Amino acid sequence: EDTIIASFAIRPALQVTTATTSHNTTATMIQRALQITTTATSRNTTTTATTTTRWFSTDQLSKVASSAQQALQGVNLTGATIAVGGFGLGGIPETLIHAVSQDASLQDATVISLTAGTETQGTGALLATAKVRRLIAAYVGENSYLKEAYFNGNLQVSLTPMGTIAERLRAAGAGIPAFYTPTGCGTIYAQGGIPLQFKKDGSHDVELYSEALETRVFDGIEYVMEQALKPDLSLVKAAVADTRGNLVFSGTAQNSNPDVAMAGQVCLAEAEEIVPAGELTPDQIHLPGVFVHKVIQAEQNTKPIERLKLQPTDSEEQVIQGPRARIARRAAKEFKDGMYVNLGIGLPTLTSNFIPDGVHIELQAENGLMGIGPYPATAEEASADYINAGKETITAIPGASAFRSSTSFGMIRGSHIDLTILGGLQCSADGDLASWIIPGKMIKGMGGAMDLVGAPGSRVIVTMDHTARDGTPKILPKCTLPLTGHNVVDRIITDMAVFDCDKEKGLTLIEIASGVTMDELKKATACDFSTADNVTLMDDA
């Protein structure tokens, strides 16, 4: 990735060196009288900032520390609960994570993070010290070290819906001890029974399960009570900070950082650029400095891109064909002009290739963007500050907006998203969905799926193969795998048929794929279903 290294000559009180990418909208947003000297350097998927000596004013109100080590002075990490901002490798506080991982007092810690990073980056760098006792996260799929430590009994993992983590952090910062949410009701998350810790004897037997959560019914809808998460220490990353600790974030690198910052008894922030107080106007600030105790320059600022995804060139253009294309093309017909839509990872994402002519929708990424655009055309255009929920590089359409994780999931939980399309491992006749765990084989975490399907009144469509690879039906009378949501699915679209789900009456066949007979469909479907009066061909619907 081509990067611009910019050396800023700011007032004599402050000298800072920083890095920006061609997609950094924050740099263009902040209008300052700066003298800029630029030098181009090339990187494949990372952005590296150079470091210079800095002189800050002697303002007694300055929160700037000279290093991460100085910022950590007086902080005892033994038994501490540490919240870390970031989503995947986007917006992670690399300098602070490294300093904490090297701190002699780190021992028996609990770490809170939306995701678990990789084996050596992000939250994974803390886990790799083997000094973390417990992890609270929504998704742990990319970290093989964590998987080994978890199944060997060396790490307790509390899998929690992503939006719930964000809101529990926000609640802590807002002085709210607990709240009710529909997310996870009717699932193993609310009822208890998720493996927290395995035995250390190599048997892979579960030693400790999660407990049931308190529930309550409001207006006929069941809700789970969640308690605020109150970390002892919060580590966050910003694009720009001023000397008073006010923070500005860039794109989807905002993610959970503001929520993490608010929650911590002590909050340490690192920034790619630090400016004197007053350089930022009040309406440019995303997080007030009242939540931040110390600010440091981001010395380690590689900004890794987990999945560099580019638009295919004319020679690389591939036509989507086969059963998956049939599913995606049919699912795209669910889009109505003006809809706000969330598409799950994988097959659901393909539906955006088949948006009907004349239909305009806005796609939401739950990591903090409304208005997802196409993949970047070149590596130079790609930015670690703009990724989707699958950690792929993206762009933003004109009129897009970026926001924190708690706001993103507030849109979802508050039923402001018109349509959610996601994949599934199993669906039941009454609209249950299983999509996140295969006991004994796959425990990656629920991510944001429980939040997406649990919002009252939301429309949920599941796209999946009609049968597993061995021919086993995936549409069942009752799901045999732990649920993502109970009575949440409105429509199922497979390579063989389209069914509507009624929570009381069960499935109704409304479309059948060309070339599929009714006998074949019944054999591939493990539950009974009724047939609409005017069943049409799926390809012609």
N, C-alpha and C positions, 0 to 999 in steps of 0.2 A: 504494500500500500504506500503510495506516495504521500509524504507527510511534509508539512511546512513547520520548521523550527523557527519560532519568532522570538527575537530578543527585544524586550520592551524597555525603553528608557522612560521611566515614570519619574515623578518628582524626586528630588534628591533624598527624600525621606524613605524611598522604597525602590529597590531594584530587583526585578524578578525575571526569570527565564521560564517560558512555558511552551507547550506544544498545542497546536490546533490542527484539526483536519478540515478538508474542504467542505465537509458536511456539518461543521460545528456552527449551529445557528446561534449559540450563545454569544460567540465572538462578534457576530454582526449585530446582535441585539443591543449590546452594551456599547454605547457611543462615548468614547473618551478621546481626549487629545493625547495620543501616544505617538512616539516616533518608533517605527517598526523596521527592523532589519530582518530579512527572511533568507533562509537557506534551505534548499530542497534536499531531502534525503529519501531513500527508498526502503520500504519494509513490505514484506508480504502480507502479514495479517496483524501487525502490531504497530503501535505508535509509541515512540520513545522520546521522553523529554530530557534535555540536557539540564545540568544543574550549575548554578553560579552562586557566589557569595551574595547574601542579602543583608541590607541594612534597613531596619524598621525604625520608625520614629519612636521616641521615648514616651509616647502617649501612655499614661498610666492605665488607660482603659483597654489597651491592646491585649488581645487574647492569643497572640501569635507566639508559639514556642519555636525554639531554634531547631528542634529535632523531635522525632517520635519518642525517643528515649527520655528527653526532657519532659514531654507532655505526659508520659507515664509515671513520672516521679511521684511517689506517695500513693500509687494505686497498687493494692495487693490483689493479685490474681488467683491466689489459692482459694479454691472453692467458689470462685466468682461466676456469675452468669453474664455472658458476653453476647451482645447482639451485634450482628455484622450486616451492614447494608450491601445491596447488590442483588442481581438476578443472573444466575449462571455466572459468567465472568464479566458481565456488564455492570459498570458502576461500582466495582469492588475497591475498597480502600487498601491497595496493595502494600503501601509503606507501613501502615499501622498494623496490618495483619502480620507482616514480617517481624515487626518489633515485638508484638505480643507473643509470637511463637518463640522468640529468642529470650523472653523475659524469664529470669530465674524463679520468679514466684508463681509462674503458671503451673497449676496442678489441680486435678480433680475438678475441672471447669465444666460448666454447661454452656453450650453455644446455641444461639438462636439465629436462624437464617432461612430465607425462603427456599434456597437450594443449597446443595452441598459442594458446589464447585467441582474441580477435578482432583486428581491425586496430589498435585503440587500447587494448585492455584486456587485463589478464593478461599472459602471456608475450609476447603480440603487441606490447605497448608496448616491450619490449626489442628485439624484432626490427625494429620500425619505426625504430630509431635507425640502422640499417644498420651497426652496429658489432659485430654477431654474425656469426661465421664459420660456425658449425655448430650445428644443433639436433638433440637426441636426444629424440624424442617418439613417442607411439603413435598420435595422431590429430591431423590438421592441417586438417580439413575446413572449419571456419568462417572461416578466415583467408585472404582474397583477396590481401593483401599478400604473405604467405608464398608462396602459389602462384606469384605473379609473380616473386618473388625466386628461388625454387627453379628454375623452368623457364628463367629467364634466366641461370642460372649464378652468381648472386650469393650464394647460400646453400646450404650442404651440409646435407642432411636425412637423418638416420639413423633410419629408421622401425623401431621396436622394440615387441614386444608389451607391453601395459600392465602386466600382472602381472610381467613380466620386469624392467621398469624399476623397479618398486616393490621387488622382491626384491633387485636389484643395489644399490639404495640402502641397503636394510636390512642387506645383507651387509657393505657398507662400514662402516657404523656398528657392526656386531658383530665386526669384525676378521676377516671371512671373505673371502679373496681371490677365490674362485670357487666355483661350485656347478653341479650338473647339474639340468636341468629338461626335461620332455617337451614343453614348449611350442615349437611351430614345427618339430618334426622332420618330415622329408619334404616341406618347403615351400621356397620360394625364400629364405625368411628364413634357414634353416639351411644351405641348399646354396649360397647366394651368388647375386648377380645383381640385387638391388634397386638401382635408380638412386640413388646418393648425391649426385651432382652432375652438372649439365648444362653443356654448353659455353656460353661467353659470346658466341658469334658469332651468336646468334639462330636457329640451326638447330634447337634443341631436341634435338640429339643428346646422348647420354649420354657424359660424360667419365670418370666414375668409378662403379664398381659396388661393392656390398658383397661382402666375401669370405666364403668358406665357414667355418662354425664347426666346432670340434672336437666329435665325437659319441662316445658310448660306450654299450654295451648292458649293462643291469642286469636280471637276471631276465627276459630275453627281450624287454625293452622298450628302444627307443632313446631316448637323452637327449642334449640339447645342453649343452655347457659354456658357462657365462656368467661373465664377470669382474665383480667389484664395480665400482660407479661411485663415484669418490672426488672429489666437487666441492671446489674451493677455498673456495667460499662458498655457504651455504645461506640462503634467504630463506623464512620461514614465517609463517603467520597463526594466531592463537589467539583464542578468545573471552575467556579470562581468563588472566592471568599474575600470578605474584607477583614480588616484588623479587629472588628468588633464581633466577628463570628457569624455575620449574616452570610447566607449561602445561596448560590445560584447553581442549578443543575442543567445538564444538557440532554435533551431527548429522553429516550428510555433508560438512560443511565441514572435518571432520578429514582425510578422504581421504589424500593422500600426505604431508601436512605432518609427521607424526612420522617417517616414513622419510627425508624430505629433511633434517630437523633432525639426525637421528642421523649422517647420512653426511658432513656438511660439516666441513672442518678449522676453519672459522669459521661459526657459526650465529647469524644475527640474527633475532629474532622480534618481530613486532608484535602487539599485543593490543588488543581493544576496551575492556578494563578491566584495570587493574593494581592489585593489592592488596598490602598488606604481607605479608611472610613470616609464616606462622602462620595467616593467614585461611583458607587451604585446608587441609583435613585430608589426611593422606597418601593415603587411599584415593580421594580426589576427583581426584587428579592423573593425567593421561593420559600426560604425558611429563616425566620428571625433568629438573630444571635442569642436570644434569651435561652434557647435550647442547647447552645454549644458552649463548652467550657474552654477548650483549647483548639487552636488551628495550627496546622503545620503545612509546609510545602510538600507536595507529592514528589518525593525523591525517586521512588520506584513507580514508574508511570507507563508501563508497557502497553496497557489497554489491549489485552489479547482479544482476538475475535475467535469465538469458539467454532462457528460454522460460516465460513465465507461463501455466500450464495450470490451468484450473479445472474443477470439475464442471459439466456442462451443467445449466441450469435446465430446468424442465418444458417451457417453450416452445422451448428449444433442443435438447431431447432428440432425437437422431437414431438411427433404427434402422439397424444395420449390415446391409447387404444385398449381394446379388450374390456373385461368386466369392470375394472376400476374406472375406465372412461365412462362406461354406461352409468355407473353409480354417480359419479361426479356430475355428469351432464344432467341427469335427472334431478339431483339435489339442487343444482343451480336454478331450476325452475321454481324453487321455493322463494327466491329473492323477489321482493317487491320494491318498487321505486321509493327511495327515501329511507329504507331500512337501516338500522344500526345492527351489525352482525358480528358475531364472534365465531371464528372457524377453528376447530381443533387441529392438532398436529397431524400430518400425514395425509390420508385420503381426503378429509374434509377441506384441507387447504387447496386441493386440486379444483374444487368447485369454482374458485375465483377465475379459472380459465374459461368458464362457460357462462359468464353472466350474460343474460339476454340483452339484445340490442334495446336501447332506450331505457334500460333500468340502471339506476345509479344508487349504489349503497356505500356505506362507510364501514370499514372493517376495524374492529377493535382488537388490540393486543393487550391481554390482561396484565402484562408487565408495564403498561403505562402509556399507550398511544391510541388515539382515535383518529383514524384516517391513514391506514397502512397503504403505502404505494407499492409499485413494483420493486423487484429486486434491483439493486444498483447495476448500472450498465458495465462498470469497470471496477477493478480493485481500488483504484484511486478514489472513486466515489464512495466506496463502502466505508462505514464508520462503526466503531465499537459502541458508539453512543446511540445507534439506531438498530435494534434487533427485535425480532418477534418472539413469541412465546416458545418457539422451537429453537431459539438462540441463533437464528439465521439473520444475516444482514438484510436490511430493508431500506426503503426510502419512505418519505411522508408526502402525501398529496397536498396541494394547496388547501389551506383551511384546516389542516390537521392540528391536533392539540396533544401535548404531553402532560402527564400528571403522575402523582405518587400512587403507590400500590393500593393504599386504603381507598383512595378516590376511585380507582379503576374497579375494584371489587364492590365498592358502594354502588356504582352504576349497574353492576351485575345483580347484586343482592336486592337492590331497589327496583328491579324489573324495568330498567331503562333500556336494556338491550332487547331488540325486537325478536331476534332469532339466534339460536345457538345450534351449530351443527358439529357433532363430534363422533369419534369412532367408538366401537364397543367390542368387548369379548363375548358378551351374552346379553340378550334382552328377553324379558318375560312377556307373557300375554297381557299382563296388566300394567305394563310400562315401567317395570324395574330395569335398571341398567347396571351391568358389571363391566368395569373397564380398567381397573387399576392394580389388581393384585391377583396372582395365582399362588396360593399358599404352598410353600415348600419349593417354589421355582422362581417366581418373580415378585419382588417387593420393591418397587421403584418409588412408590408414593403416589398420592392422589393429585398432586399439583393443584391446579385451579378447577379441576373438573367437578368436584362436589359443589363448589360455589356456583358454577355455571348452570348446573342442572337443578339446583335446590331453590332458586329464586321463585317465589310464588307468582303464578301467572305467566311465567316465561314459556316460550315455545321451544321445544327441544326436539331435534331430528337426529337420529342415529344413522350413520352410513357405515356399512360393514359387509363383508362377504357373508353369503347366506349360510355357509357351512365352514367348519374348520378344514385344515389341510387333509385330515384323515376322513373327511366326509361327515363328521359329527355335526348335527344341527346346532346352531347358535341361538335360535329362537326357541325358547323353552316354556313349559308351563310355569316354572319357577327357576330363577337363576340358581345355579349351584356354586357360583363364585361369590365372594363378598361384594356387596352392592356399592356402587358409586352414588346411586339415588334410588329412592323408593317411589313408585308411581309418578315418574317424571317424564317419560318418553311420550311424545305426541305422535310421532311418525317414524317408521323404520324403512329405510331404503337400502335394498341389497342388489346384488347382481341378478337376482331372479324375480324380485317382486317389490311392490310397495304396499305396506300395511299401515293403517291407522290404528292407534292404540287408545282404547277406552278403559279407564281405570276400573270400571265395573263390568262392562260387557266383553272385554277382551279385544282380540284382533279382528280387523275387517280388511280383507283383500280389496284394494282399489285399482291396482295395475299389475300386470304380469309381463315379464320380458318376452320378447319375440323368440320363438323356438323352444320355450319352456312349456311343458304340458302341465295340466292341473295335477295329474298323478305324480309327476316328478316334484312339483312344488310341495305337495302333501308329504311325500316321503322325506324331503329335506327339511321339513318344519316339524318340530317335536310336539307342538301343541295344536289344538283345534283352532280353526278360524272361520269366521263367516265371510260371505262374499257379497260385495256391493252389487246393486242391480245392473250397473253399467260398467263392468270392469273393462278397462282399456288396455291397449298395448303400451308397455312402459316406454318403449323407444319413440312412440308417437304421441305421448301424453302432453 
